[in-house]
């Protein structure tokens, strides 16, 4: 086994990421490791959320609460706000990936990521398709400096099954049908960018995890 391990699991909602991550965490614990688990979504990391909470405390009701709302839509309808938000989110991801994750890896820790850089790119493309964030120098810098995973898996399921699973989970802020279909299509396109091992997670959980274990470095 290498000195450090970075495993990332990506996929649309309902693909079974949480289940496979739990199995992966348990596997490494049985191997004598104490894995570090990291969930990331650009603009919604712990660092960004802390800043938002501070701003809300001092701004009263001028800033919208988290989640979907008309006030939030009005604020984010401004392209200036959109660009500033993206810049702050990407800078924060530079902190998370190039500093925090790299520090863990240099310590020899096993790092397990629920979502990674390409998942966030898809989020940005859905939220602000007109801004073409993938062409920004700042985004390209993030891609260049982000640690490359030892193993990155993309869990795929038919879109109909994903919709059923998401409905059963009662997601608090689910995608609209149009956005859901768009996200599914973007994951298909992103397979060309990321060196994902694509796994059919419509199969039984133990079979999918068996595939992941065989791919581990």
N, CA and C of each residue as an Amber inpcrd file, in Angstrom:
protein
   651
   0.8380000  -1.1930000   0.0000000   0.0000000   0.0000000   0.0000000
   0.8720000   1.2410000   0.0000000   0.4780000   2.2620000  -0.7840000
   1.2410000   3.4890000  -0.8650000   1.2260000   4.2100000   0.4740000
   2.1540000   5.1560000   0.6160000   2.2440000   5.9090000   1.8610000
   0.9620000   6.6720000   2.1360000   0.3650000   7.2360000   1.0890000
  -0.9070000   7.9180000   1.2760000  -1.9070000   7.4630000   0.2250000
  -3.1860000   7.5830000   0.5900000  -4.2710000   7.1550000  -0.2950000
  -5.3380000   8.2490000  -0.3230000  -5.7360000   8.6150000  -1.5190000
  -6.8320000   9.5660000  -1.7110000  -7.8490000   8.9200000  -2.6410000
  -9.0180000   8.6140000  -2.0960000 -10.0790000   7.9640000  -2.8660000
 -11.2690000   8.9130000  -2.9560000 -11.7780000   9.1120000  -4.1600000
 -12.9430000   9.9820000  -4.3430000 -14.0710000   9.1940000  -4.9950000
 -15.2780000   9.4610000  -4.5250000 -16.4620000   8.8220000  -5.1020000
 -17.4350000   9.9080000  -5.5340000 -17.7950000   9.8610000  -6.8100000
 -18.6650000  10.8710000  -7.4060000 -19.9180000  10.2190000  -7.9620000
 -20.8690000  11.0620000  -8.3390000 -22.0900000  10.5430000  -8.9420000
 -23.2880000  11.4030000  -8.6110000 -24.3510000  11.2270000  -9.3650000
 -25.5700000  11.9880000  -9.1110000 -26.2240000  11.4960000  -7.8320000
 -27.1530000  12.2920000  -7.2970000 -27.8710000  11.8990000  -6.0910000
 -28.6050000  10.5840000  -6.3330000 -28.5710000   9.7330000  -5.3120000
 -29.2460000   8.4480000  -5.4170000 -28.3910000   7.3460000  -5.9940000
 -27.1300000   7.6770000  -6.3420000 -26.2640000   6.6640000  -6.9540000
 -25.6540000   5.7130000  -5.9340000 -25.8250000   6.0060000  -4.6490000
 -25.3030000   5.1100000  -3.6180000 -23.9420000   5.5070000  -3.0860000
 -23.5660000   6.7780000  -3.2290000 -22.2510000   7.2260000  -2.7600000
 -22.0870000   7.0150000  -1.2610000 -23.0850000   7.4300000  -0.4860000
 -22.9740000   7.3410000   0.9750000 -22.7650000   5.9030000   1.4350000
 -23.4990000   4.9790000   0.8340000 -23.3680000   3.5670000   1.2080000
 -21.9700000   3.0530000   0.9250000 -21.4410000   3.3440000  -0.2580000
 -20.1060000   2.8680000  -0.6170000 -19.0240000   3.5460000   0.2200000
 -19.2230000   4.8050000   0.5650000 -18.2550000   5.5120000   1.4090000
 -18.2200000   4.9260000   2.8140000 -19.3830000   4.5480000   3.3310000
 -19.4290000   3.9090000   4.6460000 -18.6870000   2.5770000   4.6250000
 -18.8850000   1.7950000   3.5760000 -18.1870000   0.5130000   3.4470000
 -16.6850000   0.7250000   3.3030000 -16.3090000   1.7480000   2.5680000
 -14.8930000   2.0510000   2.3630000 -14.2430000   2.4910000   3.6700000
 -14.9510000   3.3090000   4.4200000 -14.4530000   3.7550000   5.7220000
 -14.2400000   2.5610000   6.6500000 -15.2270000   1.6640000   6.6810000
 -15.1330000   0.4700000   7.5340000 -13.9750000  -0.4240000   7.0950000
 -13.7750000  -0.5370000   5.7850000 -12.6880000  -1.3630000   5.2470000
 -11.3370000  -0.8480000   5.7230000 -11.1200000   0.4510000   5.6310000
  -9.8240000   1.0020000   6.0320000  -9.6070000   0.9220000   7.5400000
 -10.6740000   1.0630000   8.3090000 -10.5570000   0.9040000   9.7610000
 -10.1160000  -0.5180000  10.0880000 -10.6880000  -1.4910000   9.3910000
 -10.2960000  -2.8910000   9.6010000  -8.8430000  -3.1340000   9.2090000
  -8.3300000  -2.2900000   8.2870000  -6.9300000  -2.4100000   7.8680000
  -5.9840000  -1.6790000   8.8190000  -6.5390000  -1.0710000   9.8690000
  -5.7050000  -0.3860000  10.8560000  -5.5350000   1.0990000  10.6260000
  -6.3030000   1.6800000   9.6960000  -6.2100000   3.1120000   9.4210000
  -7.3530000   3.8630000  10.1080000  -7.1630000   5.1640000  10.2490000
  -8.2330000   6.0480000  10.7040000  -8.5060000   7.0180000   9.5590000
  -9.4150000   6.6730000   8.6610000  -9.6350000   7.4920000   7.4660000
 -10.1740000   8.8830000   7.7980000  -9.8120000   9.8290000   6.9690000
 -10.3690000  11.1790000   7.0480000 -11.4520000  11.2830000   5.9770000
 -12.6570000  11.6400000   6.3950000 -13.7820000  11.7760000   5.4580000
 -13.9820000  13.2470000   5.1270000 -14.1740000  13.5520000   3.8420000
 -14.3880000  14.9380000   3.4260000 -15.5150000  15.0170000   2.4070000
 -16.5090000  15.8460000   2.7050000 -17.5730000  16.1630000   1.7510000
 -17.3840000  17.5950000   1.2940000 -17.4070000  17.8220000  -0.0080000
 -17.2470000  19.1940000  -0.4890000 -18.2710000  19.5190000  -1.5710000
 -18.7180000  20.7520000  -1.5220000 -19.5340000  21.3310000  -2.5890000
 -19.1550000  22.8030000  -2.6410000 -18.6830000  23.2360000  -3.8010000
 -18.2080000  24.6030000  -3.9240000 -19.2240000  25.6320000  -3.4590000
 -18.8100000  26.5200000  -2.5550000 -19.7040000  27.5350000  -2.0200000
 -20.4610000  27.0970000  -0.7900000 -20.2980000  25.8470000  -0.3820000
 -21.0320000  25.3180000   0.7700000 -20.1170000  24.5610000   1.7300000
 -18.8310000  24.8730000   1.7190000 -17.9020000  24.2320000   2.6470000
 -18.0770000  24.8340000   4.0370000 -17.4420000  24.2240000   5.0200000
 -17.5540000  24.7330000   6.3900000 -17.0130000  26.1550000   6.4950000
 -15.9390000  26.4330000   5.7460000 -15.3610000  27.7760000   5.7860000
 -16.3160000  28.8210000   5.2440000 -16.9150000  28.5400000   4.0870000
 -17.8690000  29.4690000   3.4830000 -19.1050000  29.6210000   4.3580000
 -19.5930000  28.5200000   4.9200000 -20.7810000  28.5870000   5.7640000
 -20.5360000  29.4300000   7.0100000 -19.3290000  29.3610000   7.5650000
 -18.9910000  30.1780000   8.7340000 -19.0360000  31.6620000   8.3840000
 -18.4940000  31.9970000   7.2110000 -18.5190000  33.3960000   6.7580000
 -19.9600000  33.8590000   6.5570000 -20.7830000  33.0080000   5.9410000
 -22.1910000  33.3600000   5.7140000 -22.9060000  33.6260000   7.0380000
 -22.6540000  32.7670000   8.0350000 -23.3190000  32.9290000   9.3280000
 -22.9300000  34.2420000   9.9920000 -21.6600000  34.6070000   9.8790000
 -21.1930000  35.8740000  10.4550000 -21.8600000  37.0510000   9.7510000
 -21.9140000  36.9820000   8.4180000 -22.5330000  38.0680000   7.6490000
 -24.0190000  38.1940000   7.9680000 -24.7020000  37.0580000   8.1200000
 -26.1310000  37.1060000   8.4440000 -26.3520000  37.7300000   9.8250000
 -25.4350000  37.4550000  10.7410000 -25.5680000  37.9680000  12.0990000
 -25.5070000  39.4950000  12.1180000 -24.6630000  40.0580000  11.2550000
 -24.4640000  41.5080000  11.2620000 -25.3190000  42.2460000  10.2290000
 -25.9150000  41.5010000   9.3020000 -26.7020000  42.1660000   8.2600000
 -28.2020000  42.0720000   8.4920000 -28.5910000  41.4070000   9.5660000
 -30.0100000  41.2690000   9.8400000 -30.6820000  40.4040000   8.8020000
 -31.7400000  40.9130000   8.1800000 -32.5040000  40.1400000   7.2050000
 -32.1270000  40.4650000   5.7670000 -31.0260000  41.2060000   5.5890000
 -30.6510000  41.5830000   4.2240000 -30.0920000  40.4090000   3.4360000
 -29.4750000  39.4510000   4.1310000 -28.9770000  38.2560000   3.4610000
 -30.0000000  37.1350000   3.6030000 -30.2830000  36.3910000   2.5280000
 -31.2630000  35.3030000   2.6140000 -30.7150000  34.1320000   3.4130000
 -31.6220000  33.3620000   4.0090000 -31.2010000  32.1500000   4.7070000
 -30.8070000  31.1050000   3.6790000 -30.1450000  30.0370000   4.1490000
 -29.7050000  28.9880000   3.2340000 -30.9080000  28.2850000   2.6180000
 -30.6770000  27.6910000   1.4460000 -31.7600000  26.9960000   0.7630000
 -32.4130000  27.8710000  -0.2920000 -33.3410000  27.2750000  -1.0240000
 -34.0090000  27.9870000  -2.1070000 -35.0050000  29.0070000  -1.5620000
 -35.0090000  30.1980000  -2.1300000 -35.9610000  31.2320000  -1.7480000
 -36.0120000  32.2800000  -2.8510000 -37.0980000  33.0500000  -2.8720000
 -37.2340000  34.1000000  -3.8860000 -36.1670000  35.1730000  -3.6970000
 -35.8870000  35.5200000  -2.4370000 -34.8870000  36.5520000  -2.1590000
 -33.5120000  36.1130000  -2.6370000 -33.1970000  34.8510000  -2.4130000
 -31.9000000  34.3300000  -2.8630000 -31.8130000  34.3790000  -4.3860000
 -32.8960000  33.9940000  -5.0580000 -32.9090000  34.0220000  -6.5250000
 -32.7140000  35.4380000  -7.0530000 -33.3160000  36.4200000  -6.3670000
 -33.1760000  37.8150000  -6.7920000 -31.7290000  38.2840000  -6.6650000
 -31.0900000  37.9430000  -5.5510000 -29.7010000  38.3550000  -5.3310000
 -28.7800000  37.7020000  -6.3490000 -28.9770000  36.4080000  -6.5760000
 -28.0940000  35.6840000  -7.4960000 -28.4580000  35.9180000  -8.9600000
 -29.4890000  36.6950000  -9.2110000 -29.8000000  37.0740000 -10.5810000
 -28.8420000  38.1230000 -11.1190000 -28.0770000  38.7290000 -10.2170000
 -27.0890000  39.7440000 -10.5860000 -25.7830000  39.0600000 -10.9890000
 -25.3120000  39.2930000 -12.2190000 -24.0980000  38.6150000 -12.6900000
 -22.8630000  39.0240000 -11.8950000 -22.8530000  40.2480000 -11.3910000
 -21.7300000  40.6880000 -10.5540000 -21.6580000  39.8330000  -9.2950000
 -22.8190000  39.6090000  -8.6740000 -22.8830000  38.7590000  -7.4750000
 -22.4630000  37.3300000  -7.8200000 -22.9200000  36.8350000  -8.9600000
 -22.5670000  35.4780000  -9.3810000 -21.0540000  35.3150000  -9.5090000
 -20.4090000  36.2790000 -10.1520000 -18.9590000  36.1930000 -10.3540000
 -18.2040000  36.2620000  -9.0320000 -18.6130000  37.1830000  -8.1610000
 -17.9570000  37.3040000  -6.8530000 -18.1270000  36.0120000  -6.0630000
 -19.3440000  35.4640000  -6.0930000 -19.6170000  34.2190000  -5.3570000
 -18.7280000  33.0940000  -5.8720000 -18.6090000  32.9640000  -7.1940000
 -17.7750000  31.9110000  -7.7840000 -16.3060000  32.0980000  -7.4230000
 -15.8270000  33.3230000  -7.4750000 -14.4190000  33.5890000  -7.1350000
 -14.1340000  33.1820000  -5.6960000 -15.0180000  33.5880000  -4.7780000
 -14.8330000  33.2350000  -3.3650000 -14.8950000  31.7220000  -3.1800000
 -15.8500000  31.0720000  -3.8560000 -16.0070000  29.6190000  -3.7300000
 -14.7710000  28.8810000  -4.2320000 -14.2040000  29.3240000  -5.3510000
 -13.0240000  28.6530000  -5.9120000 -11.8030000  28.8840000  -5.0320000
 -11.6440000  30.1050000  -4.5180000 -10.5220000  30.3860000  -3.6120000
 -10.6200000  29.5030000  -2.3720000 -11.8460000  29.3300000  -1.8730000
 -12.0360000  28.4680000  -0.7030000 -11.7050000  27.0160000  -1.0320000
 -12.0390000  26.5730000  -2.2440000 -11.6850000  25.2060000  -2.6460000
 -10.1800000  25.0420000  -2.7800000  -9.4930000  26.0960000  -3.1740000
  -8.0210000  26.0550000  -3.1830000  -7.5060000  25.7880000  -1.7750000
  -8.1410000  26.4310000  -0.7920000  -7.7640000  26.1910000   0.6080000
  -8.0210000  24.7410000   0.9980000  -9.2030000  24.2450000   0.6430000
  -9.5860000  22.8930000   1.0500000  -8.7110000  21.8330000   0.3830000
  -8.6040000  21.9010000  -0.9410000  -7.9210000  20.8400000  -1.6820000
  -6.4000000  20.9630000  -1.6430000  -5.8830000  22.1610000  -1.8910000
  -4.4270000  22.2880000  -2.0270000  -3.7170000  22.4430000  -0.6970000
  -4.4480000  22.8370000   0.3420000  -3.8250000  22.9930000   1.6650000
  -4.2840000  21.8840000   2.6110000  -5.5890000  21.8320000   2.8710000
  -6.1030000  20.8890000   3.8630000  -5.8980000  19.4380000   3.4420000
  -6.3630000  19.0840000   2.2420000  -6.2300000  17.6950000   1.7820000
  -4.7600000  17.3200000   1.6240000  -3.9780000  18.2130000   1.0560000
  -2.5530000  17.9080000   0.8630000  -1.8420000  17.7170000   2.2040000
  -2.2320000  18.4980000   3.1990000  -1.6460000  18.3550000   4.5370000
  -1.9500000  16.9780000   5.1080000  -3.2090000  16.5300000   4.9680000
  -3.5650000  15.1900000   5.4460000  -2.7460000  14.1190000   4.7320000
  -2.6040000  14.2740000   3.4290000  -1.8670000  13.2810000   2.6440000
  -0.3970000  13.2380000   3.0440000   0.1930000  14.3950000   3.2890000
   1.5970000  14.4490000   3.7040000   1.7970000  13.8170000   5.0750000
   0.7230000  13.7680000   5.8590000   0.7790000  13.0910000   7.1560000
   0.6320000  11.5780000   7.0110000   0.4110000  11.1220000   5.7810000
   0.2490000   9.6950000   5.5410000  -1.1430000   9.1750000   5.8230000
  -2.1250000  10.0710000   5.8570000  -3.4880000   9.6490000   6.1720000
  -4.2400000   9.1830000   4.9240000  -5.2050000   8.3130000   5.1570000
  -6.1240000   7.9020000   4.1000000  -7.2460000   8.9340000   4.0480000
  -7.4620000   9.5210000   2.8850000  -8.5030000  10.5410000   2.7300000
  -9.5750000  10.0050000   1.7810000 -10.8160000  10.0150000   2.2460000
 -11.9530000   9.5410000   1.4610000 -12.8590000  10.7290000   1.1740000
 -13.0820000  11.0110000  -0.0930000 -13.8640000  12.1890000  -0.4770000
 -15.2170000  11.8270000  -1.0710000 -16.2420000  12.3900000  -0.4850000
 -17.6030000  12.3080000  -1.0090000 -17.7720000  13.5170000  -1.9200000
 -17.6930000  13.3130000  -3.2440000 -17.6460000  14.3890000  -4.2360000
 -16.2300000  14.9740000  -4.2740000 -15.8710000  15.4620000  -5.4650000
 -14.5530000  16.0740000  -5.6040000 -14.6630000  17.2040000  -6.6180000
 -13.5730000  17.5710000  -7.2110000 -13.5290000  18.7950000  -8.0100000
 -14.4910000  18.7820000  -9.1990000 -14.6540000  17.6160000  -9.8580000
 -15.5050000  17.5830000 -11.0530000 -16.9790000  17.6710000 -10.6930000
 -17.3390000  17.1770000  -9.5140000 -18.7260000  17.3230000  -9.0580000
 -19.0700000  18.8010000  -8.8830000 -18.1150000  19.5420000  -8.3240000
 -18.3380000  20.9690000  -8.1190000 -18.4020000  21.7170000  -9.4460000
 -17.5700000  21.3200000 -10.4200000 -17.6480000  21.9550000 -11.7360000
 -19.0510000  21.7970000 -12.3170000 -19.6150000  20.6160000 -12.1760000
 -20.9720000  20.3740000 -12.6800000 -21.9810000  21.2630000 -11.9590000
 -21.8220000  21.4150000 -10.6340000 -22.7030000  22.3190000  -9.8850000
 -22.6290000  23.7330000 -10.4500000 -21.4090000  24.2100000 -10.6690000
 -21.2200000  25.5690000 -11.1890000 -21.8150000  25.7200000 -12.5900000
 -21.6370000  24.7020000 -13.4260000 -22.1660000  24.7630000 -14.7930000
 -23.6900000  24.7960000 -14.8040000 -24.3070000  24.1480000 -13.8270000
 -25.7660000  24.1560000 -13.7330000 -26.2680000  25.4960000 -13.1970000
 -25.5850000  26.0180000 -12.1850000 -26.0190000  27.2660000 -11.5610000
 -25.8010000  28.4770000 -12.4710000 -24.6240000  28.5140000 -13.1160000
 -24.2530000  29.6860000 -13.9190000 -23.6730000  29.2540000 -15.2720000
 -24.4650000  28.6390000 -16.1290000 -23.9370000  28.1130000 -17.3930000
 -23.3530000  29.1880000 -18.2990000 -23.8640000  30.3990000 -18.2080000
 -23.4260000  31.4900000 -19.0790000 -22.0400000  32.0210000 -18.7200000
 -21.5500000  31.7270000 -17.5090000 -20.2610000  32.2630000 -17.0720000
 -19.0770000  31.4040000 -17.5040000 -19.3320000  30.1770000 -17.9510000
 -18.2710000  29.3090000 -18.4750000 -17.0790000  29.2400000 -17.5170000
 -17.3640000  28.8930000 -16.2680000 -16.3210000  28.8970000 -15.2420000
 -15.1650000  27.9640000 -15.5870000 -15.4310000  26.9170000 -16.3730000
 -14.3720000  25.9700000 -16.7350000 -13.2690000  26.6260000 -17.5590000
 -13.5500000  27.8050000 -18.1290000 -12.5410000  28.5150000 -18.9200000
 -11.7780000  29.5690000 -18.1180000 -12.1610000  29.7850000 -16.8850000
 -11.4970000  30.7970000 -16.0590000 -10.0950000  30.3320000 -15.6720000
  -9.1720000  31.2700000 -15.6210000  -7.8130000  30.9580000 -15.1790000
  -7.8110000  30.4640000 -13.7370000  -8.6500000  31.0640000 -12.9000000
  -8.7130000  30.6660000 -11.4910000  -9.1530000  29.2120000 -11.3680000
 -10.1600000  28.8130000 -12.1640000 -10.6090000  27.4150000 -12.1180000
  -9.5140000  26.4810000 -12.6200000  -8.8550000  26.8460000 -13.7080000
  -7.7860000  26.0060000 -14.2510000  -6.6400000  25.8680000 -13.2560000
  -6.3920000  26.9190000 -12.4770000  -5.3670000  26.8580000 -11.4300000
  -5.7710000  25.8600000 -10.3550000  -7.0580000  25.8780000  -9.9850000
  -7.5600000  24.9190000  -8.9970000  -7.3810000  23.4910000  -9.4980000
  -7.7300000  23.2370000 -10.7520000  -7.5850000  21.8960000 -11.3320000
  -6.1220000  21.4660000 -11.3170000  -5.2340000  22.3900000 -11.6550000
  -3.8060000  22.0770000 -11.7220000  -3.2290000  21.7400000 -10.3540000
  -3.6550000  22.4630000  -9.3180000  -3.0510000  22.3230000  -7.9910000
  -3.7420000  21.2980000  -7.0950000  -4.9500000  20.8910000  -7.4600000
  -5.6810000  19.9230000  -6.6360000  -5.0020000  18.5540000  -6.6940000
  -4.7780000  17.9070000  -5.5290000  -4.1500000  16.5800000  -5.5210000
  -4.9130000  15.5850000  -6.3910000  -4.1750000  14.8130000  -7.1610000
  -4.7930000  13.8050000  -8.0300000  -5.1120000  12.5560000  -7.2050000
  -6.3370000  12.0670000  -7.2750000  -6.7250000  10.9020000  -6.4770000
  -5.9530000   9.6350000  -6.8500000  -5.7520000   8.7890000  -5.8550000
  -5.2020000   7.4600000  -6.1040000  -6.2340000   6.6220000  -6.8530000
  -7.4880000   6.8530000  -6.5160000  -8.5990000   6.1690000  -7.1830000
  -9.7920000   7.1050000  -7.1870000 -10.3910000   7.3010000  -8.3520000
 -11.6210000   8.0900000  -8.4160000 -12.6910000   7.2950000  -9.1590000
 -13.8020000   7.1010000  -8.4690000 -14.8930000   6.2980000  -9.0110000
 -16.1060000   7.1710000  -9.2930000 -16.7730000   6.8610000 -10.3740000
 -18.0480000   7.4990000 -10.7020000 -19.1210000   6.4290000 -10.6630000
 -20.0720000   6.5910000  -9.7590000 -21.1800000   5.6500000  -9.6530000
 -22.3040000   6.1030000 -10.5780000 -22.7600000   5.2100000 -11.4220000
 -23.8090000   5.5600000 -12.3760000 -25.0330000   4.6690000 -12.1910000
 -26.1870000   5.2630000 -12.3890000 -27.4530000   4.5250000 -12.3720000
 -28.3690000   5.1630000 -13.4180000 -29.3710000   4.4350000 -13.8800000
 -30.3300000   5.0370000 -14.8090000 -31.0150000   6.2360000 -14.1610000
 -31.3250000   7.2270000 -14.9530000 -31.9120000   8.4530000 -14.4140000
 -33.2400000   8.1820000 -13.7090000 -34.0040000   7.2080000 -14.2060000
 -35.2910000   6.8930000 -13.5720000 -35.0800000   6.3650000 -12.1530000
 -34.0640000   5.5160000 -11.9730000 -33.7790000   4.9590000 -10.6540000
 -33.2890000   6.0500000  -9.7080000 -32.4900000   6.9650000 -10.2250000
 -32.0070000   8.0740000  -9.4050000 -33.1680000   8.9190000  -8.8910000
 -34.1170000   9.2050000  -9.7470000 -35.2810000  10.0000000  -9.3500000
 -36.0820000   9.2920000  -8.2590000 -36.2420000   7.9820000  -8.3980000
 -36.9860000   7.2030000  -7.4010000 -36.2700000   7.2500000  -6.0540000
 -34.9540000   7.0220000  -6.0640000 -34.1870000   7.0110000  -4.8190000
 -34.1950000   8.3810000  -4.1500000 -34.0830000   9.4410000  -4.9440000
 -34.0860000  10.7920000  -4.3790000 -35.4350000  11.1120000  -3.7440000
 -36.5090000  10.6570000  -4.3700000 -37.8440000  10.8800000  -3.8150000
 -37.9940000  10.1500000  -2.4830000 -37.4180000   8.9540000  -2.3800000
 -37.4850000   8.1770000  -1.1440000 -36.6710000   8.8190000  -0.0250000
 -35.5910000   9.5330000  -0.3960000 -34.7230000  10.1700000   0.6000000
 -35.2900000  11.4880000   1.1060000 -36.3170000  12.0170000   0.4350000
 -36.9120000  13.3000000   0.8190000 -35.8610000  14.4030000   0.9240000
 -35.1290000  14.6230000  -0.1620000 -34.1180000  15.6680000  -0.1930000
 -34.7670000  17.0230000   0.1240000 -34.1420000  17.8470000   1.0170000
 -34.7450000  19.1300000   1.3880000 -34.8120000  20.1300000   0.2380000
 -33.8050000  20.1160000  -0.6510000 -33.7760000  21.0540000  -1.7780000
 -33.4670000  20.2910000  -3.0650000 -34.4090000  19.4800000  -3.5250000
 -34.1480000  18.6510000  -4.7070000 -34.0760000  19.4840000  -5.9840000
 -33.3640000  18.9440000  -6.9890000 -33.3300000  19.5790000  -8.3020000
 -34.7100000  19.5200000  -8.9480000 -35.0090000  20.5110000  -9.7780000
 -36.2030000  20.4180000 -10.6100000 -35.9650000  19.3180000 -11.6410000
 -37.0180000  18.8640000 -12.3040000 -36.8660000  17.8000000 -13.2990000
 -35.9080000  18.2130000 -14.4100000 -36.0220000  19.4840000 -14.8560000
 -35.1480000  19.9670000 -15.9290000 -33.6920000  19.9870000 -15.4810000
 -33.4720000  20.5150000 -14.2640000 -32.0990000  20.5900000 -13.7490000
 -31.5440000  19.1970000 -13.4940000 -32.3980000  18.2830000 -13.0410000
 -31.9670000  16.9100000 -12.7770000 -31.4600000  16.2620000 -14.0640000
 -32.2140000  16.4180000 -15.1450000 -31.8200000  15.8450000 -16.4380000
 -30.5230000  16.4840000 -16.9310000 -30.4020000  17.7940000 -16.7280000
 -29.1880000  18.5100000 -17.1340000 -27.9750000  17.9910000 -16.3700000
 -28.1310000  17.8000000 -15.0610000 -27.0230000  17.2950000 -14.2350000
 -26.5960000  15.9050000 -14.7070000 -27.5730000  15.0820000 -15.0040000
 -27.2760000  13.7210000 -15.4750000 -26.4550000  13.7810000 -16.7610000
 -26.8380000  14.6740000 -17.6670000 -26.1190000  14.8110000 -18.9420000
 -24.7030000  15.3280000 -18.7310000 -24.5290000  16.2490000 -17.7740000
 -23.2010000  16.8060000 -17.5110000 -22.2580000  15.7560000 -16.9310000
 -22.7840000  14.8500000 -16.1170000 -21.9400000  13.7610000 -15.6110000
 -21.4910000  12.8590000 -16.7530000 -22.3630000  12.6750000 -17.7160000
 -21.9770000  11.8860000 -18.8930000 -20.8240000  12.5660000 -19.6260000
 -20.9150000  13.8850000 -19.7900000 -19.8660000  14.6390000 -20.4790000
 -18.5810000  14.6640000 -19.6630000 -18.7060000  14.7820000 -18.3390000
 -17.5300000  14.9020000 -17.4780000 -16.6940000  13.6330000 -17.4570000
 -17.2620000  12.5250000 -17.8820000 -16.4860000  11.2820000 -17.9390000
 -15.2810000  11.4340000 -18.8580000 -15.3510000  12.3810000 -19.7970000
 -14.2330000  12.6110000 -20.7140000 -13.1250000  13.4230000 -20.0430000
 -13.4590000  14.1740000 -18.9810000 -12.4920000  15.0340000 -18.3130000
 -11.7770000  14.3210000 -17.1720000 -12.5420000  13.6160000 -16.3710000
 -11.9770000  12.9640000 -15.1910000 -11.5700000  11.5320000 -15.5100000
 -10.5250000  11.0920000 -14.8510000 -10.0800000   9.7070000 -15.0310000
 -10.8340000   8.8070000 -14.0620000 -12.1390000   8.8150000 -14.2180000
 -13.0000000   8.0220000 -13.3640000 -12.9970000   6.5560000 -13.7820000
 -13.1190000   5.7000000 -12.7740000 -13.5120000   4.3180000 -13.0200000
 -15.0390000   4.3200000 -12.9040000 -15.7130000   4.0860000 -13.9970000
 -17.1720000   4.1700000 -14.0320000 -17.7670000   2.8370000 -13.6010000
 -18.5930000   2.8770000 -12.5490000 -19.1730000   1.6590000 -11.9850000
 -20.6950000   1.7430000 -12.0060000 -21.3170000   0.6840000 -12.4430000
 -22.7770000   0.5970000 -12.4740000 -23.2700000   0.2970000 -11.0630000
 -23.8160000   1.3170000 -10.3960000 -24.2460000   1.1160000  -9.0090000
 -25.7160000   0.7450000  -8.8920000 -26.3240000   0.3670000 -10.0170000
 -27.6670000  -0.2110000  -9.9510000 -27.5780000  -1.6720000  -9.5170000
 -26.3700000  -2.2170000  -9.5350000 -26.1450000  -3.6010000  -9.1040000
 -26.1740000  -3.6890000  -7.5820000 -26.1930000  -4.8900000  -7.0150000
 -26.1740000  -5.0440000  -5.5610000 -24.9800000  -4.3260000  -4.9270000
 -25.1950000  -3.8040000  -3.7280000 -24.1900000  -2.9980000  -3.0240000
 -22.8730000  -3.7360000  -2.8640000 -22.9270000  -5.0160000  -2.4680000
 -21.6940000  -5.7600000  -2.2090000 -20.8860000  -5.9870000  -3.4840000
 -21.5510000  -6.1280000  -4.6090000 -20.8400000  -6.3250000  -5.8770000
 -20.1330000  -5.0380000  -6.2850000 -20.8130000  -3.9070000  -6.1180000
 -20.2000000  -2.6100000  -6.4370000 -18.9880000  -2.3780000  -5.5470000
 -19.1390000  -2.6680000  -4.2560000 -18.0130000  -2.4530000  -3.3440000
 -16.8660000  -3.4100000  -3.6500000 -17.1940000  -4.6020000  -4.0800000
 -16.1450000  -5.5380000  -4.4830000 -15.3170000  -4.9800000  -5.6240000
 -15.9770000  -4.3180000  -6.5680000 -15.2570000  -3.6740000  -7.6740000
 -14.3470000  -2.5650000  -7.1590000 -14.8580000  -1.7740000  -6.2130000
 -14.0540000  -0.6780000  -5.6560000 -12.8240000  -1.2320000  -4.9510000
 -13.0080000  -2.2870000  -4.1680000 -11.8630000  -2.8740000  -3.4460000
 -10.8000000  -3.3820000  -4.4010000 -11.2220000  -3.9760000  -5.4930000
 -10.2520000  -4.4930000  -6.4630000  -9.4740000  -3.3680000  -7.1410000
 -10.0430000  -2.1810000  -7.1650000  -9.3870000  -1.0430000  -7.8080000
  -8.4800000  -0.2660000  -6.8630000  -8.6110000  -0.5120000  -5.5670000
  -7.8200000   0.2440000  -4.5950000  -6.3280000   0.0220000  -4.8100000
  -5.5330000   1.1030000  -4.7150000  -4.0780000   0.9640000  -4.9080000
  -3.4220000   0.2630000  -3.7340000
